Amino acid sequence: MYESLPFAISNVGRWWRNNPVKKRLEEIDIMAIQGPYVLLGECKWKNASVDMNTIHALLGRGYN
């Protein structure tokens, strides 16, 4: 586990958009960007590890 991020952050915030294909709003709770590096975060209110389905859902929301 990292004690600090592997890159310096210059921009941080939330991200959302309307997905016309899925006809829904998609959001990423926290997103940090520095050059080619992107850190995505999802806030969950449960006492459990995030599974690969959640990770794939984040990546599928796209930052493009």
The first five atom37 places (N, CA, C, CB, O) and aatype in JSON, in Angstrom:
{
  "aatype": [12, 18, 6, 15, 10, 14, 13, 0, 9, 15, 2, 19, 7, 1, 17, 17, 1, 2, 2, 14, 19, 11, 11, 1, 10, 6, 6, 9, 3, 9, 12, 0, 9, 5, 7, 14, 18, 19, 10, 10, 7, 6, 4, 11, 17, 11, 2, 0, 15, 19, 3, 12, 2, 16, 9, 8, 0, 10, 10, 7, 1, 7, 18, 2],
  "atom_mask": [
    [1, 1, 1, 1, 1],
    [1, 1, 1, 1, 1],
    [1, 1, 1, 1, 1],
    [1, 1, 1, 1, 1],
    [1, 1, 1, 1, 1],
    [1, 1, 1, 1, 1],
    [1, 1, 1, 1, 1],
    [1, 1, 1, 1, 1],
    [1, 1, 1, 1, 1],
    [1, 1, 1, 1, 1],
    [1, 1, 1, 1, 1],
    [1, 1, 1, 1, 1],
    [1, 1, 1, 0, 1],
    [1, 1, 1, 1, 1],
    [1, 1, 1, 1, 1],
    [1, 1, 1, 1, 1],
    [1, 1, 1, 1, 1],
    [1, 1, 1, 1, 1],
    [1, 1, 1, 1, 1],
    [1, 1, 1, 1, 1],
    [1, 1, 1, 1, 1],
    [1, 1, 1, 1, 1],
    [1, 1, 1, 1, 1],
    [1, 1, 1, 1, 1],
    [1, 1, 1, 1, 1],
    [1, 1, 1, 1, 1],
    [1, 1, 1, 1, 1],
    [1, 1, 1, 1, 1],
    [1, 1, 1, 1, 1],
    [1, 1, 1, 1, 1],
    [1, 1, 1, 1, 1],
    [1, 1, 1, 1, 1],
    [1, 1, 1, 1, 1],
    [1, 1, 1, 1, 1],
    [1, 1, 1, 0, 1],
    [1, 1, 1, 1, 1],
    [1, 1, 1, 1, 1],
    [1, 1, 1, 1, 1],
    [1, 1, 1, 1, 1],
    [1, 1, 1, 1, 1],
    [1, 1, 1, 0, 1],
    [1, 1, 1, 1, 1],
    [1, 1, 1, 1, 1],
    [1, 1, 1, 1, 1],
    [1, 1, 1, 1, 1],
    [1, 1, 1, 1, 1],
    [1, 1, 1, 1, 1],
    [1, 1, 1, 1, 1],
    [1, 1, 1, 1, 1],
    [1, 1, 1, 1, 1],
    [1, 1, 1, 1, 1],
    [1, 1, 1, 1, 1],
    [1, 1, 1, 1, 1],
    [1, 1, 1, 1, 1],
    [1, 1, 1, 1, 1],
    [1, 1, 1, 1, 1],
    [1, 1, 1, 1, 1],
    [1, 1, 1, 1, 1],
    [1, 1, 1, 1, 1],
    [1, 1, 1, 0, 1],
    [1, 1, 1, 1, 1],
    [1, 1, 1, 0, 1],
    [1, 1, 1, 1, 1],
    [1, 1, 1, 1, 1]
  ],
  "atom_positions": [
    [[0.84, -1.17, 0.0], [0.0, 0.0, 0.0], [0.89, 1.24, 0.0], [-0.96, -0.01, 1.22], [1.93, 1.29, 0.66]],
    [[0.45, 2.26, -0.77], [1.21, 3.49, -0.84], [0.99, 4.34, 0.4], [0.84, 4.28, -2.09], [-0.13, 4.43, 0.91]],
    [[2.04, 4.95, 0.88], [1.92, 5.94, 1.95], [1.61, 7.3, 1.34], [3.23, 6.0, 2.8], [1.08, 8.19, 2.01]],
    [[1.94, 7.45, 0.07], [1.64, 8.68, -0.67], [1.32, 8.29, -2.11], [2.83, 9.7, -0.6], [1.53, 7.15, -2.51]],
    [[0.82, 9.24, -2.86], [0.48, 8.96, -4.26], [1.76, 8.82, -5.09], [-0.41, 10.08, -4.83], [2.78, 9.43, -4.78]],
    [[1.69, 8.01, -6.14], [2.88, 7.82, -6.99], [3.14, 8.98, -7.95], [2.73, 6.55, -7.78], [4.09, 8.94, -8.73]],
    [[2.3, 10.03, -7.89], [2.52, 11.21, -8.72], [1.93, 12.43, -8.02], [1.9, 11.02, -10.13], [1.05, 12.3, -7.18]],
    [[2.43, 13.6, -8.38], [1.9, 14.85, -7.81], [0.58, 15.2, -8.51], [2.93, 16.03, -7.97], [0.43, 14.94, -9.7]],
    [[-0.35, 15.77, -7.78], [-1.66, 16.08, -8.33], [-1.78, 17.58, -8.57], [-2.78, 15.59, -7.39], [-1.42, 18.38, -7.71]],
    [[-2.29, 17.96, -9.75], [-2.52, 19.37, -10.02], [-4.01, 19.67, -10.12], [-1.81, 19.78, -11.3], [-4.43, 20.8, -9.84]],
    [[-4.82, 18.71, -10.52], [-6.26, 18.91, -10.65], [-6.99, 17.79, -9.92], [-6.69, 18.97, -12.14], [-6.66, 16.62, -10.1]],
    [[-7.98, 18.15, -9.1], [-8.76, 17.15, -8.39], [-10.21, 17.62, -8.31], [-8.19, 16.89, -6.97], [-10.47, 18.81, -8.18]],
    [[-11.14, 16.69, -8.4], [-12.55, 17.05, -8.31], [-13.44, 15.88, -8.66], [0.0, 0.0, 0.0], [-12.97, 14.74, -8.76]],
    [[-14.72, 16.15, -8.84], [-15.7, 15.14, -9.24], [-15.84, 15.18, -10.75], [-17.08, 15.37, -8.55], [-15.45, 16.15, -11.4]],
    [[-16.41, 14.11, -11.3], [-16.61, 14.05, -12.75], [-17.97, 13.41, -12.99], [-15.48, 13.25, -13.46], [-18.32, 12.42, -12.34]],
    [[-18.73, 13.95, -13.93], [-19.99, 13.33, -14.31], [-20.34, 13.74, -15.73], [-21.11, 13.72, -13.32], [-19.88, 14.75, -16.26]],
    [[-21.19, 12.89, -16.33], [-21.7, 13.18, -17.68], [-22.95, 12.35, -17.91], [-20.61, 12.86, -18.76], [-23.2, 11.36, -17.22]],
    [[-23.74, 12.76, -18.88], [-24.88, 11.97, -19.31], [-24.39, 10.97, -20.33], [-26.03, 12.86, -19.89], [-23.69, 11.34, -21.28]],
    [[-24.74, 9.71, -20.15], [-24.38, 8.67, -21.1], [-25.6, 8.42, -21.97], [-23.91, 7.35, -20.37], [-26.57, 7.82, -21.51]],
    [[-25.57, 8.89, -23.23], [-26.74, 8.74, -24.09], [-27.03, 7.3, -24.48], [-26.57, 9.56, -25.32], [-28.18, 6.96, -24.79]],
    [[-26.03, 6.45, -24.48], [-26.23, 5.04, -24.84], [-26.97, 4.31, -23.72], [-24.88, 4.36, -25.12], [-27.94, 3.58, -23.97]],
    [[-26.5, 4.51, -22.47], [-27.13, 3.84, -21.33], [-28.28, 4.65, -20.74], [-26.09, 3.57, -20.26], [-28.98, 4.18, -19.84]],
    [[-28.46, 5.87, -21.26], [-29.54, 6.77, -20.81], [-29.54, 6.97, -19.3], [-30.88, 6.22, -21.25], [-30.55, 6.77, -18.62]],
    [[-28.36, 7.36, -18.79], [-28.23, 7.62, -17.36], [-27.05, 8.56, -17.1], [-28.05, 6.3, -16.57], [-26.16, 8.72, -17.94]],
    [[-27.07, 9.16, -15.93], [-25.96, 9.99, -15.48], [-24.9, 9.09, -14.89], [-26.42, 11.06, -14.46], [-25.21, 8.22, -14.08]],
    [[-23.66, 9.29, -15.28], [-22.55, 8.54, -14.72], [-21.63, 9.5, -14.01], [-21.78, 7.75, -15.82], [-21.4, 10.62, -14.47]],
    [[-21.1, 9.07, -12.86], [-20.21, 9.94, -12.11], [-19.06, 9.15, -11.5], [-20.98, 10.67, -11.02], [-19.16, 7.95, -11.26]],
    [[-18.0, 9.87, -11.26], [-16.85, 9.35, -10.52], [-16.71, 10.28, -9.32], [-15.51, 9.3, -11.41], [-16.62, 11.5, -9.48]],
    [[-16.7, 9.71, -8.11], [-16.74, 10.5, -6.89], [-15.53, 11.41, -6.73], [-16.83, 9.6, -5.7], [-15.68, 12.55, -6.3]],
    [[-14.36, 10.93, -7.06], [-13.17, 11.78, -6.98], [-12.21, 11.37, -8.09], [-12.47, 11.66, -5.58], [-12.01, 10.19, -8.36]],
    [[-11.63, 12.38, -8.73], [-10.73, 12.15, -9.84], [-9.57, 13.12, -9.72], [-11.46, 12.3, -11.21], [-9.78, 14.33, -9.58]],
    [[-8.36, 12.61, -9.77], [-7.16, 13.44, -9.71], [-6.36, 13.22, -10.99], [-6.3, 13.11, -8.45], [-6.21, 12.09, -11.45]],
    [[-5.84, 14.31, -11.55], [-5.13, 14.23, -12.83], [-3.8, 14.96, -12.73], [-5.98, 14.83, -13.98], [-3.7, 16.03, -12.13]],
    [[-2.78, 14.35, -13.31], [-1.49, 15.01, -13.49], [-0.85, 14.39, -14.73], [-0.55, 14.86, -12.22], [-0.43, 13.24, -14.7]],
    [[-0.79, 15.16, -15.81], [-0.2, 14.66, -17.05], [-0.93, 13.42, -17.53], [0.0, 0.0, 0.0], [-2.16, 13.42, -17.64]],
    [[-0.19, 12.35, -17.82], [-0.85, 11.14, -18.32], [-1.46, 10.28, -17.2], [0.14, 10.32, -19.1], [-2.08, 9.26, -17.49]],
    [[-1.3, 10.67, -15.95], [-1.76, 9.87, -14.82], [-3.14, 10.31, -14.34], [-0.76, 9.94, -13.67], [-3.43, 11.51, -14.27]],
    [[-3.97, 9.33, -14.02], [-5.31, 9.6, -13.52], [-5.56, 8.69, -12.33], [-6.39, 9.4, -14.63], [-5.28, 7.49, -12.38]],
    [[-6.1, 9.25, -11.26], [-6.49, 8.48, -10.08], [-8.0, 8.61, -9.94], [-5.74, 8.98, -8.79], [-8.51, 9.72, -9.81]],
    [[-8.71, 7.48, -9.96], [-10.17, 7.47, -9.83], [-10.54, 6.9, -8.47], [-10.83, 6.64, -10.96], [-9.93, 5.94, -8.0]],
    [[-11.54, 7.5, -7.83], [-11.98, 7.02, -6.53], [-13.49, 6.89, -6.47], [0.0, 0.0, 0.0], [-14.22, 7.7, -7.04]],
    [[-13.94, 5.87, -5.8], [-15.36, 5.61, -5.61], [-15.62, 5.56, -4.11], [-15.81, 4.28, -6.31], [-14.93, 4.83, -3.39]],
    [[-16.6, 6.3, -3.63], [-16.94, 6.29, -2.21], [-18.07, 5.3, -1.98], [-17.34, 7.71, -1.72], [-19.13, 5.4, -2.59]],
    [[-17.84, 4.35, -1.11], [-18.84, 3.34, -0.76], [-19.09, 3.4, 0.73], [-18.4, 1.91, -1.2], [-18.15, 3.57, 1.51]],
    [[-20.32, 3.26, 1.13], [-20.68, 3.33, 2.54], [-21.0, 1.93, 3.06], [-21.87, 4.27, 2.76], [-22.11, 1.67, 3.52]],
    [[-20.02, 1.05, 2.98], [-20.17, -0.28, 3.54], [-18.81, -0.78, 4.0], [-20.8, -1.26, 2.5], [-17.78, -0.31, 3.53]],
    [[-18.81, -1.72, 4.88], [-17.58, -2.24, 5.45], [-17.15, -3.47, 4.66], [-17.75, -2.58, 6.95], [-17.23, -4.6, 5.15]],
    [[-16.7, -3.25, 3.43], [-16.27, -4.36, 2.57], [-15.28, -3.82, 1.54], [-17.49, -5.04, 1.87], [-15.29, -2.63, 1.2]],
    [[-14.44, -4.69, 1.05], [-13.49, -4.31, 0.01], [-14.22, -4.07, -1.31], [-12.4, -5.39, -0.16], [-15.27, -4.67, -1.56]],
    [[-13.67, -3.2, -2.13], [-14.22, -2.97, -3.46], [-13.81, -4.14, -4.35], [-13.72, -1.6, -4.06], [-12.65, -4.55, -4.35]],
    [[-14.76, -4.67, -5.09], [-14.46, -5.82, -5.94], [-14.14, -5.37, -7.37], [-15.65, -6.81, -5.95], [-14.23, -4.18, -7.7]],
    [[-13.76, -6.32, -8.19], [-13.36, -6.0, -9.56], [-14.54, -5.47, -10.39], [-12.78, -7.24, -10.24], [-14.32, -4.7, -11.33]],
    [[-15.76, -5.85, -10.07], [-16.91, -5.3, -10.79], [-16.99, -3.79, -10.62], [-18.21, -5.95, -10.3], [-17.29, -3.07, -11.57]],
    [[-16.72, -3.3, -9.42], [-16.72, -1.86, -9.17], [-15.6, -1.18, -9.93], [-16.59, -1.57, -7.66], [-15.79, -0.11, -10.5]],
    [[-14.44, -1.79, -9.95], [-13.3, -1.22, -10.69], [-13.61, -1.16, -12.18], [-12.01, -2.05, -10.44], [-13.34, -0.14, -12.83]],
    [[-14.17, -2.22, -12.72], [-14.53, -2.23, -14.15], [-15.62, -1.21, -14.45], [-14.99, -3.63, -14.59], [-15.62, -0.6, -15.51]],
    [[-16.55, -1.02, -13.52], [-17.6, -0.01, -13.71], [-16.99, 1.38, -13.76], [-18.66, -0.09, -12.59], [-17.39, 2.2, -14.59]],
    [[-16.02, 1.67, -12.88], [-15.34, 2.97, -12.9], [-14.64, 3.18, -14.24], [-14.33, 3.07, -11.74], [-14.77, 4.24, -14.86]],
    [[-13.89, 2.19, -14.66], [-13.16, 2.32, -15.93], [-14.11, 2.43, -17.09], [-12.23, 1.13, -16.13], [-13.81, 3.13, -18.06]],
    [[-15.27, 1.76, -17.03], [-16.25, 1.81, -18.09], [-16.93, 3.15, -18.23], [0.0, 0.0, 0.0], [-17.44, 3.49, -19.31]],
    [[-16.96, 3.93, -17.16], [-17.57, 5.26, -17.22], [-16.73, 6.18, -18.07], [-17.74, 5.85, -15.82], [-17.2, 7.19, -18.6]],
    [[-15.49, 5.83, -18.19], [-14.61, 6.52, -19.09], [-14.28, 7.93, -18.69], [0.0, 0.0, 0.0], [-15.12, 8.67, -18.18]],
    [[-13.12, 8.26, -18.93], [-12.67, 9.62, -18.78], [-12.12, 9.92, -20.16], [-11.58, 9.81, -17.6], [-10.91, 9.99, -20.37]],
    [[-13.04, 10.11, -21.09], [-12.65, 10.38, -22.48], [-13.56, 11.41, -23.09], [-12.69, 9.11, -23.31], [-13.39, 11.77, -24.25]]
  ]
}
